[in-house]
Amino acid sequence: MILERHHATQPNLVVRGWCGALAALRRQPAEAWVVAGVVTALYTIFSVTQWNRFDTPSWDLGIFTQLAKAYAGFDAPIVPIKGHGFNLLGDHFHPLLVILGPVYALFPSGLTLLVFQNLLVGWSVLILTRLAVHHVGRVPGLFLGAAYGLSWGIQAAVAVQFHEVALALPLLALALEAYIEGRLRTAVVAGALLVFVKEDMGLTVFAFGLVLAWRFRRRYQAGLGLAVWGLAWVVLSVKVILPALNTGGTYDYSDRIDVNALLANPVGTVITMMTVVEKYETLWLLCLAGGFLFLLSPLAAVLLPTLIWRFAAGNESYWGPDWHYNAVLMPILFAALIHAILRARESRRGWLRSYSAAVVPVVSVVALMLLPGQPLAALAKPETFQQSPRWDAAHRMMDEIPSGAAVESGVLLMPYLVPETEVYWIGNENPAPDYLVVDAEDWSWGPTRPASAEQHAEETYPGENYTLVFDEAGYQLVKRET
C-alpha cells in the first residue's frame, strides 16, 4: 500500500513541476517576451543570411562546431582545426560548453551554434527587460530592453559568430538582477557559474563579489567568498588546468600582458593604456550607451576587470568596439543603468532626479543613432538575403568528400565541412589529409592563392600524390592517392 501510494505521487510531482514552470513563464512581463522575441528573431535572420552567403569572419565557428561535435559523441573536445590532437580545454577554460553536445546531437550543423547563441542573447534580453519593466516602468523598461538587445557590443559579438562568452550573458543578467532585487543566494550562484565560461570571467566574478559584499554588508561573507572563488579559478585555470591540457604545456595567452613591465612602471603602463584611439572609442561608446548615469551604480565597477586586462594587452583586437570582447560588458552596463536610475530617483539633487527621467529616451536615441553603422544595418540591404552564387558548387564539391575523411581547408568552408569530416586548417602543420580544398575566394589564403591545388598539396606534403577531383566556381578539391 505504501509503495502504491509512493508511485502514485510521482506523476503528480511531474505535473506540479510542469505547472510551476508554465506559471513562471506566464509571470514574465509581456514587454519582456516581445523585446526578447524580436531581438532573437533579428539576430537569427542575420545569422542565417551570413550562413547562406558563406560569410565566415573567423575560424572560431569551425573550432566550436568541432568541439560541439566531440561533446555530442561523448568525446574529449579534441579540435583538429587548432592542431593535430589539440584539446580545446587547453586553449581556454570553458567547461560549460559541454551544453553544446546535446544541442548539436539534435541538429548537427554549424548553423545550430549561431541560433543557440542568439537564443542565449534573447534569454539575457528577457531577464534585463523584465528587470527594467518591474523597476523602471513598462514603457521605459521596453525601451531599455531594446537598447540592450540592439547594443553595439551584442551586435558585434553576433556578427563574428559563436564564442563561449555567449553563455555569460544570461548568467550575468541573472546575477545582476538578483543584486538589484536583493536576492543574495541567486546572485552568488549565478555569479559563481561564470568562472566556467572562460578563465578571464573569474576576474569579473571577483569584482562582482566585492560589490556584493558592499551591498549586503551584514552578510558580507557571501560576497567575499564569491570574490575569492573567482580569483581562485583564474589562478587554477591559468596556472594548472590550461597548461596541463595544452599540447605545449603552457597557457597560450600568457604573453598577451607584460606583467613584469606593468609592475616595474605602473604609471607609465596606465598612461600607455589610455593613449590609443580604439580604447577611447570603446570607453566613449560605453558612456553613450549607458547615458553616463550608469556610473552612479556600484555595478559599474564590475566593468573594470574586463576593460583593464584588454587595455593592458598588446593585442590590438582587444581594444576597440569590434569583435566579441564587449559582449560581457553590455549586461553589466545596462543593469548598472537600471540600478542608477533607481538611486537617482531618490537623490536630493533635483537635476539628478530630472535626468533619471530623461535618460531612457537618451539611451534609446543613442541606440537608434548607432544602428546604421552596426551589423544589423545589413538587414536593410537586399543583397544581404541573396544566397552565395557558389552555394550549389560548394555543396557538390563537399558531396565528393566521403563521411569521416580528413580534409584540409581554409576558414570559409570549415563550419560546413565539420559535421561530416575531420577538418584541418591550412595554416597548421597537419598530417597529410585525404582531401585538400583550395578556395580562390577564401581570405585565409592571404594575397596569393595557389593556382594549382595538386601542386600545392604535393609541395606541402612531399611524397604524397594528389589528384584533382573537382574544379568549379573557384573551388579545387584534390584527393590523396593511396
Secondary structure, 3 states (H helix, E strand, C coil): CHHHHHHHHHHHHHHHHHHHHHHHHHCCCHHHHHHHHHHHHHHHHHHHHHHHCCCCCCCHHHHHHHHHHHHHCCCCCECCCCCCCCEHHHCCCCHHHHHHHHHHHHCCCHHHHHHHHHHHHHHHHHHHHHHHHHHHCHHHHHHHHHHHHCCHHHHHHHHCCCCHHHHHHHHHHHHHHHHHHCCHHHHHHHHHHHHHCCCCHHHHHHHHHHHHHHHCHHHHHHHHHHHHHHHHHHHHHHHHHHHHHCCCCCCCCCCCCCHHHHHHCHHHHHHHHCCCHHHHHHHHHHHHHCCCHHHHCHHHHHHHHHHHHHHHCCCHHHCCCCCCCCCCHHHHHHHHHHHHHHHHHCCCCHHHHHHHHHHHHHHHHHHHHHHHHCHHHHHHCHHHHCCCCCHHHHHHHHHCCCCCCEEEECCCCHHHHCCCCEEEECCCCCCCCCEEEEECCCHHHCCCCCCCHHHHHHHHCCCCCEEEEEEECCEEEEEECC
